[in-house]
Amino acid sequence: MRYYPLVGVVIGILSAELYGGSLRLFSPWVATTLAIVGLVLFSGALHVDGFADMCDGFYGQRKRDQILAIMKDSHSGAMAIVGVACLLALKIAFLEAWTCTARCGVSS
């Protein structure tokens, strides 16, 4: 646990470098998407997996013991797929909006 912040910095730098390199070759939307995909791959999709488990468990309208059993199950249900799709779409949209503000010189 001592090195978690350092690992986070390294993953962030790798993702930022991927974005910068992709921006030279592709449109900003493609570069943003590649940066998010890189972020997921560099982290081993650890947070995405946890988010998917949480979506399966909590959005299934079940009791506490069933929620915990669902979250421990390695299979992904419909709510996990919908949740991860929404999560990744929002990450791409927010990162693109943020980088567009920096690129375009638009003030908030």
SULCORMO-V281685 format. One record per pair of residues at least 4 apart in sequence whose ideal C-beta (glycine too) atoms are under 6 Angstrom apart, sorted by the first residue. I is the first residue (numbers start at 0). J is the second residue. Records with the same first field share a line. If there is no record, write none. Layout:
I: J ; J
This chain:
2: 6
10: 41 ; 42
13: 41
14: 34 ; 37 ; 38
17: 21 ; 33 ; 34 ; 37
18: 30 ; 34
21: 25 ; 30 ; 33
22: 30
25: 29 ; 30
31: 91 ; 94 ; 95
32: 91
35: 90 ; 91
37: 41
39: 44 ; 47
44: 48
47: 83
50: 86
51: 75 ; 79 ; 83
52: 70
53: 57
54: 58 ; 78 ; 79 ; 82
55: 69 ; 76 ; 78 ; 79
56: 66 ; 69 ; 70
58: 78
61: 65 ; 66
75: 79
78: 82
89: 93
95: 99
98: 102
99: 103
100: 105
